[in-house]
Amino acid sequence: MMTMTDGELAVFLNAYEWRGPWRAEKEESGMNNTTMMIYAANERYVLRIYDNHQDEGVVQVEHQVLQALARSDMPIQVPKPVANKQGLTVSTAPDGKLAALYHYIEGHRPTVDNLHHVAGLGQAAGSVAKVLQHVTIQADPLYDPYYRCETTHAAMAADVLKALCRTHALTEGQLAGVETMLTHRARLAKLTPQIEKLPHQWIHGDIVFTNSVAQGDRVVGLLDFEFTTVDVRVMEVAVVLAEFPSEDSQLALQRIDTFCSGYGSQMRLTREELELLPALIKLRMMDVFLHFAGRLSEGLDDAHVWAHQIERNSYVCEWVDRYADELSGIFARRLGA
């Protein structure tokens, strides 16, 4: 991730009208952007500087989705973009780098260890899905759906992955994990025609605990709609469920049941969606696996980053198969129409 000088930060912040002097503090940031907390006139804002692209259209689509959600009576808060002096919600530096300023949503990060948060994240995801199924955005989605994983990651063919394995010192277990992922990849590719027939709508695309906000035991907000796109609607559920598998399988199943109960209180899914949900959980893991393989291939990450993803992604795919019957029962009970 790129570092930012005080001068570069001032270029962005001077684009906005402030009711008093501002103060900026660095926040924990992801791989795709730099996040700064801005304090001004007893108010707090979040400045996001986009490090992974300079495509204003991507941010504009995100803001259209956020504005559509803000117009609804949904009980979940989402980021509200702030207009700059030109009346625009996207600011551009002379070097082309993009940034957007948002009102701060008060709260803290929820945790998977709190079942109230797990249920609340389900309710939040369901609330967003319920609104987005009726939303029409006057722009084309700029990210492919997950089921076009093979197109998105076309450069990561099997021979390329095996070459990465030879180039970097992976353990026997990690090499076996790559073979596991290649096996699941072939199976998922065969399911693409069925997946394409499922109901589509705009989705957040990356709902996880670190992209949400809690106040006490309540989940009150969802953040980071950067990867919003049109996809099969059940993919929103699959992305979250991929977070839960663990060595304590009974606890993992309890968390899955709790999340699905929360989601199902807001939104129900068809039999066809539920039948393909286990495969879509694996598809999420496949996308992550190939994404980090690509980053390693481009020299953006060290080998240990991909190695960790190999272990996690292959574990989740095998776990989903191992507990197929239990998952099927939960999905039918908590999510079925």
C-alpha positions in Angstrom: 0.0 0.0 0.0 1.3 3.5 -0.9 2.2 5.9 1.8 0.8 9.5 1.8 2.7 12.7 2.6 1.1 15.6 4.5 1.1 17.6 1.2 -0.8 14.9 -0.6 -3.3 14.6 2.1 -3.8 18.4 2.1 -4.6 18.3 -1.6 -7.6 16.1 -0.9 -8.8 17.8 2.3 -8.5 21.3 0.8 -11.1 20.2 -1.7 -13.8 20.4 1.0 -15.4 23.2 3.0 -14.6 22.9 6.7 -16.3 24.7 9.6 -13.0 24.9 11.4 -9.4 23.5 11.4 -9.1 19.9 10.5 -6.9 17.2 12.1 -6.1 13.9 10.4 -5.2 10.6 12.0 -4.2 7.4 10.2 -6.6 4.5 10.7 -6.1 0.8 10.0 -6.3 0.3 6.3 -6.8 -2.6 3.9 -4.9 -3.6 0.8 -7.0 -1.5 -1.5 -7.1 1.9 0.1 -5.7 4.2 2.8 -8.1 5.4 5.5 -7.8 8.6 7.5 -10.0 9.8 10.3 -10.7 13.5 10.0 -11.7 15.6 13.0 -13.2 19.1 12.3 -15.6 21.3 14.4 -16.5 18.5 16.8 -17.4 16.2 13.9 -15.7 13.1 12.5 -15.3 12.0 9.0 -13.6 9.2 7.2 -11.4 10.0 4.2 -10.7 7.0 1.9 -7.9 7.3 -0.6 -8.1 4.6 -3.3 -4.7 3.0 -3.9 -5.7 0.2 -6.2 -7.2 2.1 -9.1 -7.9 5.6 -10.6 -11.2 4.8 -12.2 -13.7 7.4 -11.0 -16.5 5.3 -12.5 -16.0 2.6 -9.9 -16.4 5.1 -7.1 -19.4 6.7 -8.7 -21.2 3.3 -8.9 -20.5 2.7 -5.3 -21.9 6.2 -4.4 -25.1 5.6 -6.5 -25.7 2.4 -4.5 -25.1 4.1 -1.2 -27.4 7.0 -2.1 -30.2 4.5 -3.1 -29.8 2.7 0.3 -29.8 6.1 2.1 -33.2 6.9 0.5 -34.8 3.8 1.9 -36.2 3.2 5.4 -33.6 0.5 6.1 -32.6 0.4 9.7 -28.9 -0.2 8.9 -26.6 2.8 8.4 -24.3 3.0 5.4 -21.6 5.5 4.5 -22.8 8.9 3.4 -20.5 10.6 0.9 -19.7 14.3 1.5 -19.7 16.7 -1.5 -16.6 18.7 -2.2 -16.4 22.4 -3.1 -17.3 21.5 -6.7 -20.4 19.6 -5.6 -18.8 16.2 -6.4 -18.5 13.2 -4.1 -15.2 12.0 -5.7 -12.1 14.2 -5.4 -9.1 13.8 -7.8 -5.5 14.8 -7.0 -3.2 16.2 -9.8 -1.6 12.7 -10.1 -5.0 11.1 -10.8 -5.3 9.5 -7.4 -8.9 9.4 -6.1 -10.5 10.0 -2.7 -13.9 10.3 -1.1 -15.0 11.7 2.2 -17.7 10.1 4.3 -19.6 10.9 7.5 -18.3 8.8 10.4 -20.7 6.1 11.7 -20.3 5.9 15.5 -19.4 2.4 16.9 -16.9 -0.4 17.0 -16.2 -3.5 15.0 -18.5 -6.5 15.8 -16.9 -9.8 16.6 -17.7 -13.4 15.6 -17.4 -14.3 19.3 -20.6 -12.4 20.1 -23.7 -14.3 18.8 -25.7 -11.1 19.0 -23.3 -9.6 16.5 -23.5 -12.8 14.3 -27.3 -12.5 14.2 -27.1 -8.8 13.7 -24.7 -9.1 10.8 -27.2 -11.5 9.2 -30.1 -9.1 9.8 -28.0 -6.3 8.3 -27.1 -8.3 5.2 -30.7 -9.3 4.8 -31.9 -5.7 5.1 -29.5 -4.5 2.5 -30.5 -7.3 0.1 -34.2 -6.6 0.6 -33.7 -3.0 -0.5 -31.2 -3.7 -3.3 -33.5 -6.2 -5.0 -35.7 -3.2 -5.9 -32.9 -0.7 -6.8 -32.1 0.3 -10.4 -28.7 2.0 -10.8 -28.1 4.2 -13.9 -24.7 2.6 -14.5 -23.3 -0.7 -15.5 -21.6 -2.8 -12.8 -17.8 -2.5 -13.1 -16.9 -5.8 -11.4 -17.8 -9.2 -12.8 -20.0 -11.5 -10.7 -18.2 -14.2 -8.6 -19.4 -17.0 -11.0 -17.2 -15.4 -13.7 -14.2 -16.2 -11.6 -12.5 -18.0 -14.5 -12.7 -14.9 -16.6 -11.6 -12.6 -13.8 -8.6 -14.7 -13.0 -7.9 -16.1 -16.5 -4.2 -15.4 -16.0 -4.1 -17.9 -13.1 -4.4 -21.1 -15.2 -3.5 -24.4 -13.6 0.0 -24.4 -15.1 0.7 -20.9 -13.8 -0.4 -22.0 -10.3 1.9 -25.1 -10.4 4.8 -22.9 -11.5 4.2 -20.7 -8.5 4.3 -23.8 -6.3 7.7 -24.8 -7.8 9.1 -21.2 -7.5 8.1 -20.7 -3.8 8.9 -23.0 -0.9 5.5 -24.4 0.0 5.0 -27.2 2.5 3.6 -30.6 1.6 0.4 -29.6 3.2 0.2 -26.4 1.2 1.0 -28.2 -2.0 -1.9 -30.7 -1.2 -4.1 -27.6 -0.6 -3.4 -26.3 -4.1 -4.4 -29.7 -5.5 -7.6 -29.6 -3.5 -8.4 -26.1 -4.8 -7.7 -27.3 -8.4 -10.2 -30.2 -7.9 -12.8 -27.8 -6.6 -12.1 -25.4 -9.4 -13.0 -28.0 -12.0 -16.2 -28.9 -10.2 -17.3 -25.3 -9.8 -16.7 -24.5 -13.4 -19.3 -27.2 -14.3 -21.9 -25.6 -12.1 -21.6 -22.1 -13.8 -24.6 -22.7 -16.1 -26.8 -23.5 -13.1 -25.5 -20.5 -11.0 -26.2 -18.1 -13.9 -29.9 -18.9 -13.7 -30.3 -17.8 -10.1 -32.0 -14.5 -9.2 -29.6 -11.5 -9.8 -29.5 -8.1 -8.1 -27.0 -5.5 -6.8 -25.0 -6.9 -3.8 -22.4 -5.4 -1.4 -20.1 -8.3 -2.4 -17.8 -8.2 0.7 -19.9 -8.2 3.9 -17.6 -9.4 6.7 -17.2 -8.4 10.3 -14.4 -5.9 9.5 -16.8 -4.1 7.1 -19.5 -3.5 9.7 -20.2 -1.4 12.7 -21.7 -2.3 16.1 -23.0 -0.4 19.1 -23.1 -2.6 22.1 -24.7 -5.9 21.0 -26.3 -4.4 17.9 -24.9 -4.2 14.4 -25.9 -0.8 13.1 -23.9 -0.2 10.0 -22.3 -1.7 6.9 -19.2 -0.2 5.3 -17.0 -0.5 2.2 -19.3 -0.9 -0.7 -16.3 -0.6 -3.1 -16.9 -3.9 -4.7 -20.6 -3.6 -5.2 -21.8 -5.3 -8.3 -24.7 -7.3 -9.9 -24.4 -10.9 -9.0 -26.7 -13.8 -7.8 -28.3 -12.5 -4.7 -27.4 -15.6 -2.6 -23.7 -14.8 -3.1 -24.1 -12.1 -0.4 -24.8 -14.9 2.1 -22.0 -17.2 0.7 -19.4 -14.5 1.3 -20.2 -14.2 5.0 -20.7 -17.9 5.6 -17.1 -18.6 4.3 -15.9 -16.7 7.5 -17.3 -19.3 9.9 -15.8 -22.8 9.4 -13.3 -23.7 12.1 -11.8 -26.6 14.0 -14.6 -26.3 16.6 -17.2 -27.4 14.1 -20.2 -27.3 16.4 -19.5 -23.7 17.3 -19.0 -23.0 13.6 -22.4 -24.6 12.8 -24.0 -22.6 15.6 -22.7 -19.4 14.2 -23.9 -20.3 10.7 -27.3 -21.1 12.1 -27.4 -17.8 14.0 -26.3 -15.7 11.0 -28.8 -17.5 8.7 -31.6 -16.9 11.3 -30.8 -13.2 11.2 -30.7 -13.0 7.4 -33.8 -15.1 7.1 -35.7 -12.7 9.3 -35.3 -10.1 6.5 -35.1 -12.2 3.3 -35.9 -15.7 2.2 -34.3 -17.6 -0.7 -35.5 -20.1 -3.3 -34.8 -23.9 -3.2 -32.4 -23.5 -6.1 -30.4 -20.9 -4.3 -30.1 -23.0 -1.2 -29.0 -26.0 -3.2 -26.2 -24.1 -4.7 -25.2 -22.1 -1.6 -22.5 -24.6 -0.5 -20.9 -24.4 -3.9 -21.0 -20.6 -3.7 -19.2 -20.6 -0.4 -16.5 -22.6 -2.1 -16.6 -20.1 -5.0 -15.9 -17.3 -2.6 -12.9 -19.2 -1.4 -11.8 -19.9 -5.0 -11.9 -16.2 -5.8 -9.8 -15.3 -2.8 -7.3 -18.2 -3.6 -6.8 -17.0 -7.2 -6.8 -13.3 -6.3 -3.8 -13.8 -3.9 -2.1 -16.1 -6.4 -2.3 -13.2 -8.8 -0.8 -10.8 -6.3 2.1 -13.2 -5.7 2.6 -13.6 -9.4 2.8 -9.8 -9.9 5.2 -9.4 -7.0 2.7 -7.6 -4.8 2.8 -10.0 -1.9 5.3 -12.4 -0.3 4.8 -16.1 -0.7 3.6 -16.5 2.9 0.5 -14.5 2.1 -0.7 -16.9 -0.6 0.4 -19.9 1.6 -1.9 -18.7 4.3 -4.7 -18.4 1.8 -4.1 -21.9 0.4 -4.4 -23.3 3.9 -7.6 -21.4 4.8 -9.4 -21.7 1.4 -8.8 -25.4 1.0 -9.8 -26.0 4.6 -13.1 -24.2 4.1 -13.9 -26.0 0.8 -13.3 -29.4 2.5 -15.2 -28.4 5.6 -18.3 -27.4 3.5 -18.3 -30.9 1.9 -17.8 -32.6 5.3 -20.8 -30.9 6.9 -23.0 -30.8 3.8 -26.0 -32.5 5.5 -25.9 -30.2 8.5 -25.6 -27.1 6.3 -28.5 -28.3 4.1 -30.7 -28.5 7.2 -29.8 -25.1 8.5 -30.3 -23.5 5.1 -33.7 -25.1 4.6 -34.9 -24.2 8.1 -33.5 -20.6 8.4 -33.4 -19.4 4.8 -36.0 -21.4 2.9 -39.1 -19.7 1.4 
